[in-house]
Amino acid sequence: MAEARVAVDVNEFSCAICLDLLKDPVTIPCGHIYSCPQCRQTFTPRPVLGRNTILAEMVEKLKKTGLQAATPADQYAEEVECDICTGTKHKAVKSCLVCLASYCETDLQLHNKLHHEKQHKLIDAISHLQDKVCSHHDKPLEIYCRTDQQCVCYLCLMDEHRGHDTVSAAAGRAEIQKQMGETQKEFQQRIQMREKELQELREAVGSFTSSAQSAVEDSERIFTEMIRSIERRRSEVTKLIRDQEKAAVSQAEGHMERLKQEIDELKRRHSELEQFPHTEDHIHFLQRCRGLPVIPEAGFGPRISVSPHYYFENVKQVVSELKDQLENVCEKKTRECTLTLDPNTANRHIHLSEGNRVVTWKREKQSYPDHQERFDSFYYVLCTEGLTGHCYWEVEWSGNEVGIGVTYKGINRKGWGNSSKIGYNDKSWCLYCSTSNFSFRHNNNKNAIAGPPSPRIGVYLDHRAGTLSFYSVSDTMTLLHRVQATFTEPLYPGFQLHKSKAKLC
């Protein structure tokens, strides 16, 4: 006699909490498996637990057959039930798009017998078949409307979708899948591009880090060498001072010794002269006067004047100047800032180039749009950045004349009055450079500045301290002019040009 086979759902032998197969099943008075929260019944006192031998043996057989409890992912996977089954629902294997129902293996055979002459379209079992039915006409959604980008039934084509661009659902899907494929390619390309940018950025960061480390090591080495050089120079200057001290003291001590000898001789002769008045005999007095001590000729050489300030004041001055120059160079270089010219402020005779870092005067007007911040009369342009704190920048210029200055943002931009000229009002300060001289202007006060013409000007701003300094820059830095003020707003670097050109370095 053949052994009967019974379909077994492994989930019926699984713990409802952890979803694993039962390990040592027991039963409780309600008839359920221990730890199974199915009926929520409580027991007082706690019941005696008895091992369910039959259930335990079935679980062991299941384990030997290799069946395991469903994983959480399996539990949440979509399982479509047969719409025809009564009582226990079996798993559906196919869905009919005409009948709008899903069928198990048994009921599917009945369906096929009943509709064998009709071309009912069967697909793998899916849930929510009602979503595939037109809500207006209760007909299957078989057509895709490109115009409204939605699925419709054939009756919709005669109604609200009349004249629309439509295709079959299969064709619509093919088109959209093609678009999705192209979109995926674009996404892939974008991903590759961004990954490349990310890699380049990582390499740039690595290079920057390496460069920074090299710069730190180089600066440490250079500063160490400079400190050693300064130490050597200090030792040399100290030795020079001590040698001068030794020579001056030796010379003075020699002169002091000669002075002491002269003083002793003078005292001796002075003592002899004191004895003459005590002689009462006139003849004897006159006879002794023949040997009267005479005053020796003065000095043993030129008089020596010792002044410590005379000897060492110059040394102090030179060392102080060296210290100031070193501090100035370090301060300026560590405070360098990057500036860009603002095209919205440029006069129409001003041309910007090289990333808005070069400005050139042009005879012909530039096609700039109207802007409230544009200088419409004077040949000016301002930088985009408003500066506070410590800032240093350099400018190379050429041509007839260039004005290099700073201004508050509120300077007037329209008209020909002094309120629109940098350096001619209380909102701005400007150094004017020509091929023959320099001059500085603030609030329409002009100061002539002595100094050789220089094609490169350095500007240092200490906003908090209220100092603005202009330097002539070559192999060395020479202070041209420094102004002390009280700055109440951010300052915008600006330039005036006439038949000239300037470049931010």
Long-range contacts (C-beta under 8 A, 24 or more apart in sequence): 8-62, 8-67, 10-62, 10-67, 10-68, 10-69, 10-70, 11-69, 11-70, 11-75, 13-55, 13-58, 13-59, 13-62, 13-69, 14-69, 14-70, 15-69, 19-69, 19-70, 19-71, 19-72, 19-75, 20-69, 21-59, 21-62, 21-63, 21-68, 21-69, 22-55, 22-56, 22-59, 23-59, 24-51, 24-56, 25-51, 25-52, 25-55, 25-56, 25-59, 26-50, 26-51, 26-52, 27-52, 27-55, 78-127, 80-125, 80-126, 80-127, 82-107, 84-110, 91-125, 92-125, 93-124, 93-125, 94-122, 94-123, 94-124, 94-125, 95-122, 95-123, 95-124, 95-125, 95-126, 95-129, 96-120, 96-121, 96-122, 97-121, 97-122, 97-123, 97-129, 97-132, 97-140, 98-140, 100-129, 100-130, 100-132, 100-133, 100-140, 101-129, 102-126, 102-127, 102-129, 141-169, 142-168, 142-169, 143-167, 143-168, 143-169, 143-172, 144-168, 144-169, 144-171, 144-172, 144-173, 146-172, 237-315, 237-319, 240-315, 241-312, 241-315, 244-311, 244-312, 248-306, 248-311, 251-304, 252-304, 252-306, 255-300, 255-301, 255-304, 258-300, 258-301, 259-300, 262-296, 262-300, 265-296, 266-295, 266-296, 269-293, 269-294, 269-295, 325-476, 325-477, 328-477, 329-477, 331-390, 331-392, 331-460, 332-392, 332-458, 332-460, 332-471, 332-477, 333-392, 335-390, 335-391, 335-392, 335-460, 336-392, 336-393, 337-385, 337-387, 337-391, 337-392, 337-393, 339-383, 339-384, 339-385, 339-393, 339-493, 339-504, 340-383, 340-384, 340-385, 340-504, 341-381, 341-382, 341-383, 341-384, 341-495, 341-504, 342-373, 342-381, 342-382, 342-383, 342-384, 343-368, 344-371, 344-373, 344-374, 345-371, 345-373, 345-374, 345-375, 345-380, 345-381, 345-382, 345-413, 346-374, 346-375, 346-380, 346-381, 347-374, 347-375, 347-376, 347-377, 347-378, 347-379, 347-380, 347-381, 348-374, 348-376, 349-379, 350-379, 350-380, 350-381, 350-497, 352-381, 354-503, 356-384, 357-503, 357-504, 358-501, 358-502, 358-503, 358-504, 359-495, 359-497, 359-501, 359-502, 359-503, 360-497, 360-501, 361-399, 361-497, 361-498, 361-499, 361-500, 361-501, 372-413, 373-413, 374-413, 375-413, 375-414, 375-420, 376-413, 376-414, 376-415, 377-414, 377-415, 377-416, 377-420, 378-416, 378-420, 378-421, 378-496, 379-496, 379-497, 379-498, 380-422, 380-494, 380-495, 380-496, 381-494, 381-495, 381-497, 382-407, 382-492, 382-493, 382-494, 382-495, 383-492, 383-493, 383-494, 383-504, 385-492, 385-493, 386-489, 386-490, 386-491, 386-492, 387-461, 387-463, 387-490, 387-491, 387-492, 387-493, 388-463, 388-464, 388-490, 388-491, 389-463, 389-464, 390-460, 390-461, 390-462, 390-463, 391-460, 391-461, 391-463, 392-458, 392-459, 392-460, 392-461, 393-458, 393-459, 393-493, 393-504, 393-505, 394-456, 394-457, 394-458, 394-459, 394-473, 394-504, 394-505, 395-456, 395-457, 395-458, 395-459, 395-495, 395-502, 395-503, 395-504, 395-505, 396-455, 396-456, 396-502, 396-503, 396-505, 397-433, 397-455, 397-456, 397-457, 397-500, 397-501, 397-502, 397-503, 398-455, 398-500, 398-501, 399-497, 399-498, 399-499, 399-500, 399-501, 400-434, 400-435, 400-498, 400-499, 400-500, 401-432, 401-433, 401-434, 401-496, 401-497, 401-498, 401-499, 401-500, 402-432, 402-433, 402-495, 402-496, 402-497, 402-500, 402-502, 403-430, 403-431, 403-432, 403-433, 403-494, 403-495, 403-496, 403-497, 404-430, 404-431, 404-432, 404-433, 404-457, 404-459, 404-470, 404-493, 404-495, 404-502, 405-429, 405-430, 405-431, 405-493, 405-494, 405-495, 405-496, 406-430, 406-459, 406-461, 406-468, 406-491, 406-492, 406-493, 406-494, 407-491, 407-492, 407-494, 408-489, 408-490, 408-491, 408-492, 409-489, 409-490, 409-492, 410-489, 418-444, 422-494, 422-496, 428-494, 429-468, 429-483, 429-485, 430-494, 430-496, 431-457, 431-459, 431-470, 431-480, 431-481, 432-496, 433-457, 438-480, 438-481, 440-470, 440-481, 440-483, 442-483, 442-485, 447-481, 449-480, 449-481, 451-478, 451-480, 454-478, 454-480, 456-505, 459-493, 461-491, 463-487, 463-490, 463-491
